Amino acid sequence: RNGWPFKSVDECARIGRNLAALARRRGRKSVVIVGGGLEGIEALGEILRRYRDVEGLDISLVEAGPRLLPEAPRKLDAAVRSHCDGRSVRLLTGIPVTAVTPKRVRLASGELLRSDLTIWTGGVTAPPLLHESGLADRPGQWAPVTDALCSRRLDNVLVIGDAAALPRPLAKQAYYALQMGACAAENATRALKGRKLRDIRPSPKPMLNAFGDLDTFLVSGRTVIASPKLAALKEAVFQLTMAELDPPLNPRALQGLSARLARAATRMALPASLRRMLLS
């Protein structure tokens, strides 16, 4: 496979090493990001954070849909484009990728993009395990579940996270997966005690989308608040979530967590520089 995904720590580390090596090369060099959703835009932002001053580096981002961040308010497309103006960044929307080779990305339009490194962020697909285990009826299908997260194909199995296909689909976001995990754990206990299972009641949360150090967007419904200082809030949310999943078990770990949260809070002061965009 010539497009590099970043679904694991090892994959991210490999991409990071190759980006650093590419940045050290003389002459023209190019990176292509396939996918203009949340992952693709955050990847572009991080590359700009680290390497936007590298001479000769060209970046292209290709999105098959008509705009960037299709799951977010339209104003975010315009905001990302404004940050890319005047930089060696080309944003291509409405054009699917048809092939990826070690040095080229072919578009449905017939255009060939040179690419020394292709990062693949487009499309989340169901893993083969779901079909192989009998949780899904066919390859590429998510596992159908009830509102109580019980598999519709196998008894005594609860399915959570991206793998679960609820009667009313949920966005494949980490905060929903955490809520599903808590519900599944409670239902497993209820089942063992012979009690009635409870349905999941997902509660939407605001989204924080980072674009490197250039901007961070807090999205709540149709309202967007944008400011680079919101990156501190995103870091604080991350640290608190990780502490909830893996609580500090000794004073040194707790001290480290407190220091990281304090640094985030210090950088966080939402002053007049914070921009509020009311979306129509």
Contacts in CASP RR format, 6 or more apart in sequence:
PFRMAT RR
TARGET T0000
AUTHOR 0000-0000-0000
METHOD contacts of the structure
MODEL  1
RNGWPFKSVDECARIGRNLAALARRRGRKSVVIVGGGLEGIEALGEILRR
YRDVEGLDISLVEAGPRLLPEAPRKLDAAVRSHCDGRSVRLLTGIPVTAV
TPKRVRLASGELLRSDLTIWTGGVTAPPLLHESGLADRPGQWAPVTDALC
SRRLDNVLVIGDAAALPRPLAKQAYYALQMGACAAENATRALKGRKLRDI
RPSPKPMLNAFGDLDTFLVSGRTVIASPKLAALKEAVFQLTMAELDPPLN
PRALQGLSARLARAATRMALPASLRRMLLS
1 100 0 8 1.000
1 120 0 8 1.000
2 100 0 8 1.000
2 101 0 8 1.000
2 102 0 8 1.000
2 118 0 8 1.000
3 34 0 8 1.000
3 100 0 8 1.000
3 118 0 8 1.000
3 119 0 8 1.000
3 120 0 8 1.000
4 11 0 8 1.000
4 14 0 8 1.000
4 15 0 8 1.000
4 18 0 8 1.000
4 117 0 8 1.000
4 118 0 8 1.000
4 119 0 8 1.000
4 120 0 8 1.000
5 11 0 8 1.000
5 119 0 8 1.000
5 120 0 8 1.000
5 121 0 8 1.000
6 12 0 8 1.000
6 15 0 8 1.000
6 39 0 8 1.000
6 43 0 8 1.000
6 119 0 8 1.000
6 121 0 8 1.000
15 117 0 8 1.000
15 119 0 8 1.000
18 117 0 8 1.000
19 31 0 8 1.000
19 47 0 8 1.000
19 50 0 8 1.000
19 51 0 8 1.000
19 117 0 8 1.000
22 29 0 8 1.000
22 31 0 8 1.000
22 57 0 8 1.000
22 116 0 8 1.000
22 117 0 8 1.000
23 29 0 8 1.000
23 50 0 8 1.000
23 51 0 8 1.000
23 54 0 8 1.000
23 57 0 8 1.000
27 55 0 8 1.000
27 56 0 8 1.000
28 56 0 8 1.000
28 58 0 8 1.000
29 56 0 8 1.000
29 57 0 8 1.000
29 58 0 8 1.000
29 116 0 8 1.000
30 57 0 8 1.000
30 58 0 8 1.000
30 59 0 8 1.000
30 60 0 8 1.000
30 113 0 8 1.000
30 114 0 8 1.000
30 115 0 8 1.000
30 116 0 8 1.000
30 117 0 8 1.000
31 47 0 8 1.000
31 57 0 8 1.000
31 58 0 8 1.000
31 59 0 8 1.000
31 60 0 8 1.000
31 115 0 8 1.000
31 116 0 8 1.000
31 117 0 8 1.000
31 118 0 8 1.000
31 119 0 8 1.000
32 59 0 8 1.000
32 60 0 8 1.000
32 61 0 8 1.000
32 62 0 8 1.000
32 105 0 8 1.000
32 113 0 8 1.000
32 115 0 8 1.000
32 117 0 8 1.000
32 118 0 8 1.000
32 119 0 8 1.000
33 40 0 8 1.000
33 43 0 8 1.000
33 44 0 8 1.000
33 47 0 8 1.000
33 59 0 8 1.000
33 60 0 8 1.000
33 61 0 8 1.000
33 62 0 8 1.000
33 118 0 8 1.000
33 119 0 8 1.000
33 121 0 8 1.000
34 62 0 8 1.000
34 97 0 8 1.000
34 100 0 8 1.000
34 105 0 8 1.000
34 118 0 8 1.000
34 119 0 8 1.000
34 120 0 8 1.000
34 121 0 8 1.000
34 122 0 8 1.000
35 61 0 8 1.000
35 62 0 8 1.000
35 63 0 8 1.000
35 64 0 8 1.000
35 120 0 8 1.000
35 121 0 8 1.000
35 122 0 8 1.000
35 123 0 8 1.000
36 61 0 8 1.000
36 62 0 8 1.000
36 63 0 8 1.000
36 68 0 8 1.000
36 69 0 8 1.000
36 70 0 8 1.000
36 93 0 8 1.000
36 121 0 8 1.000
36 122 0 8 1.000
37 63 0 8 1.000
37 68 0 8 1.000
37 69 0 8 1.000
37 70 0 8 1.000
37 71 0 8 1.000
37 121 0 8 1.000
37 122 0 8 1.000
38 69 0 8 1.000
38 71 0 8 1.000
38 72 0 8 1.000
38 209 0 8 1.000
39 121 0 8 1.000
39 122 0 8 1.000
40 61 0 8 1.000
40 119 0 8 1.000
40 121 0 8 1.000
40 122 0 8 1.000
41 61 0 8 1.000
41 68 0 8 1.000
41 69 0 8 1.000
41 80 0 8 1.000
41 209 0 8 1.000
41 211 0 8 1.000
42 209 0 8 1.000
42 210 0 8 1.000
42 211 0 8 1.000
42 212 0 8 1.000
43 119 0 8 1.000
43 121 0 8 1.000
44 59 0 8 1.000
44 61 0 8 1.000
44 80 0 8 1.000
44 84 0 8 1.000
44 89 0 8 1.000
44 211 0 8 1.000
45 210 0 8 1.000
45 211 0 8 1.000
45 212 0 8 1.000
45 214 0 8 1.000
46 212 0 8 1.000
47 59 0 8 1.000
48 59 0 8 1.000
48 83 0 8 1.000
48 87 0 8 1.000
48 89 0 8 1.000
48 211 0 8 1.000
48 212 0 8 1.000
48 214 0 8 1.000
49 212 0 8 1.000
49 213 0 8 1.000
49 214 0 8 1.000
51 57 0 8 1.000
52 87 0 8 1.000
56 88 0 8 1.000
57 88 0 8 1.000
58 88 0 8 1.000
58 90 0 8 1.000
59 87 0 8 1.000
59 88 0 8 1.000
59 89 0 8 1.000
59 90 0 8 1.000
60 89 0 8 1.000
60 90 0 8 1.000
60 91 0 8 1.000
60 92 0 8 1.000
60 105 0 8 1.000
60 113 0 8 1.000
60 115 0 8 1.000
61 68 0 8 1.000
61 89 0 8 1.000
61 90 0 8 1.000
61 91 0 8 1.000
61 92 0 8 1.000
62 92 0 8 1.000
62 95 0 8 1.000
62 97 0 8 1.000
62 105 0 8 1.000
62 107 0 8 1.000
62 113 0 8 1.000
63 70 0 8 1.000
63 91 0 8 1.000
63 92 0 8 1.000
63 93 0 8 1.000
63 94 0 8 1.000
63 95 0 8 1.000
64 94 0 8 1.000
64 95 0 8 1.000
64 96 0 8 1.000
64 97 0 8 1.000
65 93 0 8 1.000
65 94 0 8 1.000
66 93 0 8 1.000
66 94 0 8 1.000
67 74 0 8 1.000
67 77 0 8 1.000
67 93 0 8 1.000
68 76 0 8 1.000
68 77 0 8 1.000
68 80 0 8 1.000
68 81 0 8 1.000
68 91 0 8 1.000
68 93 0 8 1.000
69 76 0 8 1.000
69 77 0 8 1.000
69 80 0 8 1.000
69 209 0 8 1.000
71 171 0 8 1.000
72 207 0 8 1.000
72 209 0 8 1.000
72 217 0 8 1.000
72 219 0 8 1.000
72 224 0 8 1.000
73 219 0 8 1.000
73 221 0 8 1.000
73 222 0 8 1.000
73 224 0 8 1.000
73 279 0 8 1.000
74 279 0 8 1.000
75 224 0 8 1.000
75 277 0 8 1.000
75 279 0 8 1.000
76 209 0 8 1.000
76 217 0 8 1.000
76 219 0 8 1.000
76 224 0 8 1.000
79 211 0 8 1.000
79 215 0 8 1.000
79 217 0 8 1.000
79 224 0 8 1.000
79 226 0 8 1.000
79 277 0 8 1.000
80 91 0 8 1.000
80 211 0 8 1.000
81 91 0 8 1.000
83 211 0 8 1.000
83 214 0 8 1.000
83 215 0 8 1.000
84 91 0 8 1.000
92 107 0 8 1.000
95 107 0 8 1.000
95 108 0 8 1.000
95 109 0 8 1.000
95 111 0 8 1.000
96 107 0 8 1.000
96 108 0 8 1.000
97 105 0 8 1.000
97 106 0 8 1.000
97 107 0 8 1.000
97 108 0 8 1.000
98 106 0 8 1.000
98 107 0 8 1.000
98 108 0 8 1.000
98 110 0 8 1.000
99 105 0 8 1.000
99 106 0 8 1.000
100 106 0 8 1.000
100 115 0 8 1.000
100 118 0 8 1.000
100 120 0 8 1.000
103 114 0 8 1.000
103 115 0 8 1.000
103 116 0 8 1.000
104 112 0 8 1.000
104 113 0 8 1.000
104 114 0 8 1.000
104 115 0 8 1.000
105 112 0 8 1.000
105 113 0 8 1.000
105 115 0 8 1.000
105 118 0 8 1.000
106 112 0 8 1.000
106 113 0 8 1.000
107 113 0 8 1.000
124 162 0 8 1.000
124 172 0 8 1.000
125 140 0 8 1.000
126 136 0 8 1.000
126 139 0 8 1.000
126 140 0 8 1.000
126 141 0 8 1.000
126 142 0 8 1.000
126 143 0 8 1.000
126 163 0 8 1.000
127 163 0 8 1.000
128 139 0 8 1.000
128 140 0 8 1.000
129 135 0 8 1.000
130 136 0 8 1.000
130 140 0 8 1.000
130 141 0 8 1.000
130 142 0 8 1.000
130 143 0 8 1.000
130 163 0 8 1.000
131 137 0 8 1.000
131 138 0 8 1.000
131 139 0 8 1.000
131 140 0 8 1.000
131 141 0 8 1.000
133 154 0 8 1.000
134 153 0 8 1.000
134 154 0 8 1.000
135 143 0 8 1.000
135 151 0 8 1.000
135 153 0 8 1.000
135 154 0 8 1.000
135 157 0 8 1.000
135 159 0 8 1.000
135 163 0 8 1.000
136 142 0 8 1.000
136 143 0 8 1.000
136 144 0 8 1.000
136 153 0 8 1.000
137 153 0 8 1.000
141 165 0 8 1.000
142 162 0 8 1.000
142 163 0 8 1.000
142 164 0 8 1.000
142 165 0 8 1.000
143 151 0 8 1.000
143 153 0 8 1.000
143 159 0 8 1.000
143 163 0 8 1.000
143 164 0 8 1.000
143 165 0 8 1.000
144 151 0 8 1.000
144 152 0 8 1.000
144 153 0 8 1.000
144 165 0 8 1.000
145 151 0 8 1.000
145 152 0 8 1.000
145 158 0 8 1.000
145 159 0 8 1.000
145 164 0 8 1.000
145 165 0 8 1.000
145 166 0 8 1.000
146 152 0 8 1.000
146 167 0 8 1.000
146 199 0 8 1.000
147 166 0 8 1.000
147 167 0 8 1.000
147 199 0 8 1.000
147 200 0 8 1.000
148 183 0 8 1.000
148 187 0 8 1.000
148 197 0 8 1.000
148 198 0 8 1.000
148 199 0 8 1.000
148 200 0 8 1.000
149 158 0 8 1.000
149 159 0 8 1.000
149 160 0 8 1.000
149 164 0 8 1.000
149 166 0 8 1.000
149 180 0 8 1.000
149 183 0 8 1.000
149 184 0 8 1.000
149 187 0 8 1.000
149 200 0 8 1.000
150 157 0 8 1.000
150 158 0 8 1.000
150 159 0 8 1.000
150 187 0 8 1.000
150 197 0 8 1.000
151 157 0 8 1.000
151 158 0 8 1.000
151 159 0 8 1.000
156 191 0 8 1.000
158 184 0 8 1.000
158 187 0 8 1.000
158 188 0 8 1.000
159 184 0 8 1.000
160 177 0 8 1.000
160 180 0 8 1.000
160 181 0 8 1.000
160 183 0 8 1.000
160 184 0 8 1.000
161 172 0 8 1.000
161 176 0 8 1.000
161 177 0 8 1.000
161 180 0 8 1.000
161 181 0 8 1.000
162 172 0 8 1.000
162 177 0 8 1.000
164 180 0 8 1.000
166 200 0 8 1.000
170 176 0 8 1.000
170 202 0 8 1.000
173 207 0 8 1.000
174 241 0 8 1.000
175 205 0 8 1.000
176 202 0 8 1.000
178 241 0 8 1.000
179 200 0 8 1.000
179 202 0 8 1.000
179 203 0 8 1.000
180 200 0 8 1.000
180 202 0 8 1.000
183 198 0 8 1.000
183 200 0 8 1.000
186 198 0 8 1.000
187 197 0 8 1.000
187 198 0 8 1.000
190 196 0 8 1.000
190 197 0 8 1.000
190 198 0 8 1.000
191 197 0 8 1.000
206 218 0 8 1.000
206 219 0 8 1.000
206 220 0 8 1.000
206 221 0 8 1.000
207 217 0 8 1.000
207 218 0 8 1.000
207 219 0 8 1.000
207 220 0 8 1.000
208 216 0 8 1.000
208 217 0 8 1.000
208 218 0 8 1.000
208 219 0 8 1.000
208 230 0 8 1.000
208 233 0 8 1.000
208 234 0 8 1.000
208 237 0 8 1.000
209 216 0 8 1.000
209 217 0 8 1.000
209 219 0 8 1.000
210 216 0 8 1.000
210 217 0 8 1.000
210 231 0 8 1.000
210 234 0 8 1.000
211 217 0 8 1.000
212 231 0 8 1.000
213 228 0 8 1.000
213 231 0 8 1.000
214 228 0 8 1.000
215 226 0 8 1.000
215 227 0 8 1.000
215 228 0 8 1.000
216 226 0 8 1.000
216 227 0 8 1.000
216 228 0 8 1.000
216 229 0 8 1.000
216 230 0 8 1.000
216 231 0 8 1.000
216 233 0 8 1.000
216 234 0 8 1.000
217 224 0 8 1.000
217 225 0 8 1.000
217 226 0 8 1.000
217 230 0 8 1.000
218 224 0 8 1.000
218 225 0 8 1.000
218 226 0 8 1.000
218 230 0 8 1.000
218 233 0 8 1.000
222 279 0 8 1.000
223 276 0 8 1.000
223 277 0 8 1.000
223 278 0 8 1.000
223 279 0 8 1.000
224 276 0 8 1.000
224 277 0 8 1.000
224 279 0 8 1.000
225 274 0 8 1.000
225 275 0 8 1.000
225 276 0 8 1.000
225 277 0 8 1.000
226 274 0 8 1.000
226 275 0 8 1.000
226 276 0 8 1.000
226 277 0 8 1.000
227 270 0 8 1.000
227 273 0 8 1.000
227 274 0 8 1.000
227 275 0 8 1.000
229 267 0 8 1.000
229 268 0 8 1.000
229 269 0 8 1.000
229 270 0 8 1.000
229 271 0 8 1.000
229 273 0 8 1.000
229 274 0 8 1.000
230 270 0 8 1.000
230 274 0 8 1.000
231 267 0 8 1.000
232 263 0 8 1.000
232 264 0 8 1.000
232 265 0 8 1.000
232 266 0 8 1.000
232 267 0 8 1.000
232 268 0 8 1.000
233 264 0 8 1.000
233 268 0 8 1.000
235 260 0 8 1.000
235 264 0 8 1.000
236 261 0 8 1.000
236 264 0 8 1.000
236 265 0 8 1.000
236 268 0 8 1.000
239 257 0 8 1.000
239 260 0 8 1.000
239 261 0 8 1.000
239 264 0 8 1.000
240 261 0 8 1.000
243 257 0 8 1.000
248 254 0 8 1.000
248 256 0 8 1.000
248 257 0 8 1.000
END
